[in-house]
């Protein structure tokens, strides 16, 4: 009898671990819609983000803002599934000694991804929202110099 109970307990534990592992890996799948080239053209310049899938748990992107022939902003982004947490890692050229800043996810849906790091100077929150007609809204927000601030960038898939 004891052997049967032990066997049943092991089977239940094995099945639960498999299900949990599947759920963990599914978080990054909610970000599949990011993959591709996104762009926002304004009179001030062109903002581009290029997302690619590196493997089942990691995406990478480059984001840059160009005005004329000058690159005014350049950053690399790694979106990775680390255990049960989806983590956005941004490295901005010329900021933070070119070291990455980590933003763990606080919400993931099929339409929106939210990443927050309350200890970062600015932004403390990064939100990506999937829109209609192949659009994407990237929003950065938080407190800058003690005052609430936010910026939205609406991009179209190319």
C-alpha positions in Angstrom: 0.0 0.0 0.0 2.8 2.4 1.0 4.5 1.7 -2.4 1.3 2.6 -4.3 0.9 5.9 -2.4 4.5 6.8 -3.0 4.2 6.0 -6.7 1.0 8.1 -7.0 2.6 11.0 -5.2 5.6 10.8 -7.6 3.4 10.8 -10.6 1.4 13.8 -9.3 4.6 15.7 -8.6 6.0 14.9 -12.0 2.8 16.0 -13.8 2.6 19.2 -11.8 6.2 20.1 -12.5 5.6 19.6 -16.2 2.6 21.8 -16.2 4.4 24.5 -14.3 7.4 24.4 -16.7 4.9 24.8 -19.6 3.3 27.8 -17.9 6.7 29.4 -17.3 7.8 29.1 -20.9 4.4 30.4 -22.1 5.0 33.9 -20.7 7.5 34.8 -23.5 5.0 33.4 -26.1 2.7 36.3 -25.1 5.3 38.6 -26.6 5.5 36.9 -30.0 3.7 39.9 -31.5 6.7 42.1 -30.9 8.8 40.2 -33.5 9.4 42.2 -36.6 10.5 45.7 -37.6 8.6 48.7 -36.1 8.8 52.4 -37.1 7.5 55.8 -36.2 8.3 58.7 -38.6 7.8 62.2 -37.3 9.2 65.6 -38.3 11.6 65.2 -35.4 13.1 62.0 -36.8 12.6 58.2 -37.2 12.2 55.8 -34.3 12.8 52.2 -35.1 12.7 49.0 -33.1 13.7 45.7 -34.6 12.8 42.6 -32.7 13.9 39.0 -33.3 13.5 35.7 -31.6 16.8 34.2 -30.5 15.3 31.0 -29.0 12.3 29.7 -27.1 13.1 31.9 -24.1 14.9 35.0 -25.5 14.1 37.8 -27.9 16.4 40.7 -28.7 15.9 44.1 -30.2 17.7 47.2 -31.2 16.0 50.6 -30.8 17.3 53.8 -32.3 16.2 57.3 -33.1 17.7 59.0 -36.1 17.4 62.6 -37.1 18.8 63.2 -40.6 22.1 61.4 -40.5 22.6 61.5 -36.8 21.7 58.7 -34.4 20.4 60.5 -31.3 19.5 57.4 -29.3 20.6 53.8 -29.5 19.8 50.9 -27.2 19.8 47.2 -27.2 17.1 45.2 -25.5 17.0 41.6 -24.4 13.6 40.1 -23.4 14.2 36.9 -21.6 12.1 34.3 -19.7 14.1 33.8 -16.5 12.2 31.2 -14.5 8.7 32.4 -14.0 9.7 36.1 -14.7 9.8 37.8 -18.1 12.6 40.3 -17.9 13.3 43.4 -20.1 17.0 44.3 -20.1 17.8 47.6 -21.7 21.3 48.9 -22.4 21.4 52.5 -23.6 24.5 53.8 -25.3 26.0 56.6 -23.2 23.9 55.9 -20.1 24.5 54.0 -16.9 28.1 53.4 -17.9 26.7 51.4 -20.8 25.5 48.7 -18.3 22.1 47.1 -18.6 19.1 48.1 -16.5 16.6 45.3 -15.7 12.8 45.7 -15.7 10.9 42.6 -14.5 7.5 42.1 -15.9 4.5 43.0 -13.7 1.8 42.1 -16.3 1.7 40.0 -19.4 -1.3 39.6 -21.7 -1.7 38.8 -25.4 -2.2 42.6 -25.9 0.1 44.2 -23.4 3.4 43.8 -21.6 4.3 45.9 -18.6 7.8 46.0 -17.0 8.8 48.0 -13.9 11.9 48.9 -12.0 11.0 51.4 -9.2 14.7 51.9 -8.3 15.6 53.2 -11.8 16.0 57.0 -12.2 13.8 57.2 -15.4 11.8 55.5 -16.7 10.5 53.3 -13.9 7.8 51.7 -16.1 7.9 50.4 -19.8 4.7 49.3 -21.4 4.2 47.8 -24.9 0.6 47.6 -26.2 -0.5 45.8 -29.3 -2.8 48.0 -31.3 -5.0 47.6 -34.4 -3.8 47.7 -38.0 -0.2 46.4 -37.2 0.5 49.1 -34.6 2.4 49.0 -31.4 2.5 51.7 -28.6 5.6 51.8 -26.5 5.3 54.0 -23.4 7.9 54.9 -20.9 6.7 56.5 -17.6 7.6 57.3 -14.0 8.9 60.2 -12.0 11.6 62.4 -13.5 13.1 65.1 -11.2 10.3 64.4 -8.7 7.5 64.9 -11.2 5.3 62.4 -13.1 6.3 62.1 -16.7 5.4 59.8 -19.6 6.1 59.5 -23.3 4.2 57.4 -25.9 5.6 56.2 -29.2 3.1 54.7 -31.7 4.9 52.5 -34.3 3.8 50.7 -37.4 5.0 47.2 -38.4 7.1 47.3 -41.6 
